[in-house]
Every structure is written in structure tokens, then in C-alpha cells.
Amino acid sequence: MNGLTKKCQYALRALYFLAREYGNGPVLLPRISAQTHAPAEFLHTILLELKNAGLLDSRRGPQGGYYLVMPPDRVTLGRVIRLIDGPLVTSPCLGGADDRRCTECPQPETCLTRLLMNEVQEAISAIMDRTTLSAGAV
């Protein structure tokens, strides 16, 4: 993982905002866009992806908009990041979406760098998987 993509940053901002609005009904896209400083067209695509993944739902009409389908404390950042950006990989030798491995390393199973980066990846994953949207909804 080389940092979060802009798409993931916008997704998280939108979800933090919707977490703060949880229980208050749907929020229209222009309001989400204004609050998150995300371009409305790009944000619309992101919100549809989150909806298709079962995190959001939407309602049409003047009282419509997007809303979280579950309490913010049940949605982890790890889930969102993996959904938008893919696996939380800290080093190419650990693999990823394309399951690539270090090809130059003569001993990948005992490589200290690989073992250390695996430990880092596990720590990052643990933090992301225990942190929920409710932490960003304050």
C-alpha cells in the first residue's frame, strides 16, 4: 500500500460525513460533495460503488440522498480501503491483487526485509480492521 488513492480518500470523507449524519435520513449528493470537498461526479461514482458493496443505500426525490445502511461502529476502515483500493499491501514482495512476489530475492522465505514488512502489514491491517467509521464521526 503506497498511501490511499484520491478515490479512497473521498470515499472515507464521504463515509465519515454520512456517519455523523447517521439516523438523520438521506443526504443529497451536493451536500456530501460540499462537505467533503470532493467533485460531485467522481463522488457519485464512488457512492454507487459503496452502495453496490452494501455499505450505503439511497432514496430518490427531494427527501432523498445517500445514507449508511448500518451503524458507523460496524463499518471498519479496513473494509472500505480494501473495497476501494484493494489489499493493504506494504511491500511488493508480500503480494497483492496480482499476487506478485520478489523475483530477485534468492531466499524469500527467510528474507528479513520480507518478514519485517509482513509484520508491518499485519499491524496496519489490525489497526484498520478495528477502527470504525464512528472514530471519524466525531
Phi and psi restraints in degrees (value plus and minus 20) as a CYANA .aco file:
   2 ASN   PHI    -123.3   -83.3
   2 ASN   PSI      21.4    61.4
   3 GLY   PHI      73.8   113.8
   3 GLY   PSI     146.7   186.7
   4 LEU   PHI    -103.5   -63.5
   4 LEU   PSI     121.7   161.7
   5 THR   PHI     -90.3   -50.3
   5 THR   PSI     142.5   182.5
   6 LYS   PHI     -79.7   -39.7
   6 LYS   PSI     -58.8   -18.8
   7 LYS   PHI     -78.7   -38.7
   7 LYS   PSI     -64.2   -24.2
   8 CYS   PHI     -89.0   -49.0
   8 CYS   PSI     -58.8   -18.8
   9 GLN   PHI     -80.6   -40.6
   9 GLN   PSI     -64.4   -24.4
  10 TYR   PHI     -84.5   -44.5
  10 TYR   PSI     -60.7   -20.7
  11 ALA   PHI     -80.9   -40.9
  11 ALA   PSI     -66.2   -26.2
  12 LEU   PHI     -84.8   -44.8
  12 LEU   PSI     -62.9   -22.9
  13 ARG   PHI     -79.2   -39.2
  13 ARG   PSI     -64.5   -24.5
  14 ALA   PHI     -83.6   -43.6
  14 ALA   PSI     -62.5   -22.5
  15 LEU   PHI     -88.0   -48.0
  15 LEU   PSI     -57.4   -17.4
  16 TYR   PHI     -81.2   -41.2
  16 TYR   PSI     -63.7   -23.7
  17 PHE   PHI     -83.4   -43.4
  17 PHE   PSI     -66.4   -26.4
  18 LEU   PHI     -86.0   -46.0
  18 LEU   PSI     -48.4    -8.4
  19 ALA   PHI     -86.3   -46.3
  19 ALA   PSI     -60.0   -20.0
  20 ARG   PHI     -86.0   -46.0
  20 ARG   PSI     -49.7    -9.7
  21 GLU   PHI    -112.1   -72.1
  21 GLU   PSI     -18.7    21.3
  22 TYR   PHI     -75.6   -35.6
  22 TYR   PSI     110.5   150.5
  23 GLY   PHI      69.7   109.7
  23 GLY   PSI     -26.5    13.5
  24 ASN   PHI    -119.1   -79.1
  24 ASN   PSI     -13.3    26.7
  25 GLY   PHI      74.6   114.6
  25 GLY   PSI     156.7   196.7
  26 PRO   PHI     -85.0   -45.0
  26 PRO   PSI     132.9   172.9
  27 VAL   PHI    -141.4  -101.4
  27 VAL   PSI     109.3   149.3
  28 LEU   PHI     -88.0   -48.0
  28 LEU   PSI     127.4   167.4
  29 LEU   PHI     -73.6   -33.6
  29 LEU   PSI     -65.3   -25.3
  30 PRO   PHI     -78.9   -38.9
  30 PRO   PSI     -55.4   -15.4
  31 ARG   PHI     -89.5   -49.5
  31 ARG   PSI     -62.3   -22.3
  32 ILE   PHI     -82.5   -42.5
  32 ILE   PSI     -64.1   -24.1
  33 SER   PHI     -80.7   -40.7
  33 SER   PSI     -65.4   -25.4
  34 ALA   PHI     -83.9   -43.9
  34 ALA   PSI     -62.2   -22.2
  35 GLN   PHI     -90.5   -50.5
  35 GLN   PSI     -49.5    -9.5
  36 THR   PHI    -122.1   -82.1
  36 THR   PSI     -26.5    13.5
  37 HIS   PHI      37.8    77.8
  37 HIS   PSI      18.0    58.0
  38 ALA   PHI    -129.7   -89.7
  38 ALA   PSI     118.1   158.1
  39 PRO   PHI     -78.5   -38.5
  39 PRO   PSI     110.2   150.2
  40 ALA   PHI     -77.6   -37.6
  40 ALA   PSI     -63.5   -23.5
  41 GLU   PHI     -84.9   -44.9
  41 GLU   PSI     -64.5   -24.5
  42 PHE   PHI     -85.9   -45.9
  42 PHE   PSI     -62.0   -22.0
  43 LEU   PHI     -82.9   -42.9
  43 LEU   PSI     -59.1   -19.1
  44 HIS   PHI     -77.2   -37.2
  44 HIS   PSI     -65.0   -25.0
  45 THR   PHI     -81.9   -41.9
  45 THR   PSI     -63.0   -23.0
  46 ILE   PHI     -85.0   -45.0
  46 ILE   PSI     -64.0   -24.0
  47 LEU   PHI     -85.5   -45.5
  47 LEU   PSI     -55.4   -15.4
  48 LEU   PHI     -84.6   -44.6
  48 LEU   PSI     -59.1   -19.1
  49 GLU   PHI     -83.3   -43.3
  49 GLU   PSI     -62.2   -22.2
  50 LEU   PHI     -86.7   -46.7
  50 LEU   PSI     -54.6   -14.6
  51 LYS   PHI     -86.9   -46.9
  51 LYS   PSI     -66.2   -26.2
  52 ASN   PHI     -83.1   -43.1
  52 ASN   PSI     -46.3    -6.3
  53 ALA   PHI    -103.9   -63.9
  53 ALA   PSI     -24.4    15.6
  54 GLY   PHI      68.1   108.1
  54 GLY   PSI      -8.3    31.7
  55 LEU   PHI    -108.8   -68.8
  55 LEU   PSI     -51.4   -11.4
  56 LEU   PHI    -143.6  -103.6
  56 LEU   PSI     144.2   184.2
  57 ASP   PHI    -158.4  -118.4
  57 ASP   PSI     151.5   191.5
  58 SER   PHI    -162.1  -122.1
  58 SER   PSI     140.3   180.3
  59 ARG   PHI    -153.2  -113.2
  59 ARG   PSI     118.1   158.1
  60 ARG   PHI    -104.5   -64.5
  60 ARG   PSI     142.5   182.5
  61 GLY   PHI      81.4   121.4
  61 GLY   PSI     158.3   198.3
  62 PRO   PHI     -82.5   -42.5
  62 PRO   PSI     -49.1    -9.1
  63 GLN   PHI    -117.8   -77.8
  63 GLN   PSI      -2.1    37.9
  64 GLY   PHI    -113.3   -73.3
  64 GLY   PSI    -187.3  -147.3
  65 GLY   PHI     116.1   156.1
  65 GLY   PSI    -183.7  -143.7
  66 TYR   PHI    -125.8   -85.8
  66 TYR   PSI     131.1   171.1
  67 TYR   PHI    -174.7  -134.7
  67 TYR   PSI     133.2   173.2
  68 LEU   PHI     -88.7   -48.7
  68 LEU   PSI     120.5   160.5
  69 VAL   PHI    -111.8   -71.8
  69 VAL   PSI     -27.5    12.5
  70 MET   PHI    -161.6  -121.6
  70 MET   PSI     142.0   182.0
  71 PRO   PHI     -78.7   -38.7
  71 PRO   PSI     124.7   164.7
  72 PRO   PHI     -75.3   -35.3
  72 PRO   PSI     -49.4    -9.4
  73 ASP   PHI     -97.2   -57.2
  73 ASP   PSI     -17.4    22.6
  74 ARG   PHI    -128.0   -88.0
  74 ARG   PSI     -18.5    21.5
  75 VAL   PHI    -133.9   -93.9
  75 VAL   PSI      95.4   135.4
  76 THR   PHI    -110.8   -70.8
  76 THR   PSI     132.8   172.8
  77 LEU   PHI     -83.9   -43.9
  77 LEU   PSI     -55.5   -15.5
  78 GLY   PHI     -78.0   -38.0
  78 GLY   PSI     -63.7   -23.7
  79 ARG   PHI     -81.7   -41.7
  79 ARG   PSI     -65.5   -25.5
  80 VAL   PHI     -86.1   -46.1
  80 VAL   PSI     -66.6   -26.6
  81 ILE   PHI     -82.6   -42.6
  81 ILE   PSI     -63.5   -23.5
  82 ARG   PHI     -83.5   -43.5
  82 ARG   PSI     -58.0   -18.0
  83 LEU   PHI     -83.1   -43.1
  83 LEU   PSI     -64.5   -24.5
  84 ILE   PHI    -106.4   -66.4
  84 ILE   PSI     -66.8   -26.8
  85 ASP   PHI    -125.6   -85.6
  85 ASP   PSI     -29.2    10.8
  86 GLY   PHI      73.7   113.7
  86 GLY   PSI    -185.1  -145.1
  87 PRO   PHI     -78.9   -38.9
  87 PRO   PSI     130.5   170.5
  88 LEU   PHI    -104.3   -64.3
  88 LEU   PSI      59.6    99.6
  89 VAL   PHI    -124.3   -84.3
  89 VAL   PSI     108.0   148.0
  90 THR   PHI    -116.0   -76.0
  90 THR   PSI     -35.2     4.8
  91 SER   PHI    -171.0  -131.0
  91 SER   PSI     121.0   161.0
  92 PRO   PHI     -78.3   -38.3
  92 PRO   PSI     -49.2    -9.2
  93 CYS   PHI     -93.2   -53.2
  93 CYS   PSI     -27.8    12.2
  94 LEU   PHI    -111.7   -71.7
  94 LEU   PSI     -25.8    14.2
  95 GLY   PHI      71.9   111.9
  95 GLY   PSI    -194.7  -154.7
  96 GLY   PHI     155.7   195.7
  96 GLY   PSI    -170.9  -130.9
  97 ALA   PHI     -79.6   -39.6
  97 ALA   PSI     -56.1   -16.1
  98 ASP   PHI    -116.8   -76.8
  98 ASP   PSI     -13.5    26.5
  99 ASP   PHI      30.3    70.3
  99 ASP   PSI      21.5    61.5
 100 ARG   PHI     -98.5   -58.5
 100 ARG   PSI     134.2   174.2
 101 ARG   PHI    -152.2  -112.2
 101 ARG   PSI     143.4   183.4
 102 CYS   PHI     -80.9   -40.9
 102 CYS   PSI     105.9   145.9
 103 THR   PHI    -119.4   -79.4
 103 THR   PSI     -39.4     0.6
 104 GLU   PHI    -109.1   -69.1
 104 GLU   PSI     -35.5     4.5
 105 CYS   PHI     -96.9   -56.9
 105 CYS   PSI     104.1   144.1
 106 PRO   PHI     -93.9   -53.9
 106 PRO   PSI     -42.0    -2.0
 107 GLN   PHI    -157.7  -117.7
 107 GLN   PSI      50.7    90.7
 108 PRO   PHI     -81.6   -41.6
 108 PRO   PSI     -47.6    -7.6
 109 GLU   PHI     -95.6   -55.6
 109 GLU   PSI     -41.2    -1.2
 110 THR   PHI    -137.7   -97.7
 110 THR   PSI     -13.7    26.3
 111 CYS   PHI     -84.4   -44.4
 111 CYS   PSI     100.8   140.8
 112 LEU   PHI     -82.1   -42.1
 112 LEU   PSI     -59.9   -19.9
 113 THR   PHI     -81.9   -41.9
 113 THR   PSI     -66.0   -26.0
 114 ARG   PHI     -82.3   -42.3
 114 ARG   PSI     -64.0   -24.0
 115 LEU   PHI     -83.0   -43.0
 115 LEU   PSI     -62.0   -22.0
 116 LEU   PHI     -84.9   -44.9
 116 LEU   PSI     -65.7   -25.7
 117 MET   PHI     -85.6   -45.6
 117 MET   PSI     -51.9   -11.9
 118 ASN   PHI     -84.2   -44.2
 118 ASN   PSI     -60.7   -20.7
 119 GLU   PHI     -84.5   -44.5
 119 GLU   PSI     -61.5   -21.5
 120 VAL   PHI     -81.6   -41.6
 120 VAL   PSI     -65.7   -25.7
 121 GLN   PHI     -80.5   -40.5
 121 GLN   PSI     -62.5   -22.5
 122 GLU   PHI     -83.8   -43.8
 122 GLU   PSI     -58.1   -18.1
 123 ALA   PHI     -87.0   -47.0
 123 ALA   PSI     -64.3   -24.3
 124 ILE   PHI     -80.6   -40.6
 124 ILE   PSI     -66.6   -26.6
 125 SER   PHI     -80.1   -40.1
 125 SER   PSI     -62.4   -22.4
 126 ALA   PHI     -81.9   -41.9
 126 ALA   PSI     -63.2   -23.2
 127 ILE   PHI     -84.4   -44.4
 127 ILE   PSI     -67.8   -27.8
 128 MET   PHI     -84.4   -44.4
 128 MET   PSI     -53.9   -13.9
 129 ASP   PHI    -102.5   -62.5
 129 ASP   PSI     -30.8     9.2
 130 ARG   PHI    -126.7   -86.7
 130 ARG   PSI     -28.8    11.2
 131 THR   PHI    -113.9   -73.9
 131 THR   PSI     107.2   147.2
 132 THR   PHI    -131.0   -91.0
 132 THR   PSI     151.1   191.1
 133 LEU   PHI     -80.4   -40.4
 133 LEU   PSI     -45.0    -5.0
 134 SER   PHI     -83.0   -43.0
 134 SER   PSI     -45.9    -5.9
 135 ALA   PHI     -87.2   -47.2
 135 ALA   PSI     -50.8   -10.8
 136 GLY   PHI    -113.8   -73.8
 136 GLY   PSI     -19.7    20.3
 137 ALA   PHI    -114.5   -74.5
 137 ALA   PSI     -11.3    28.7
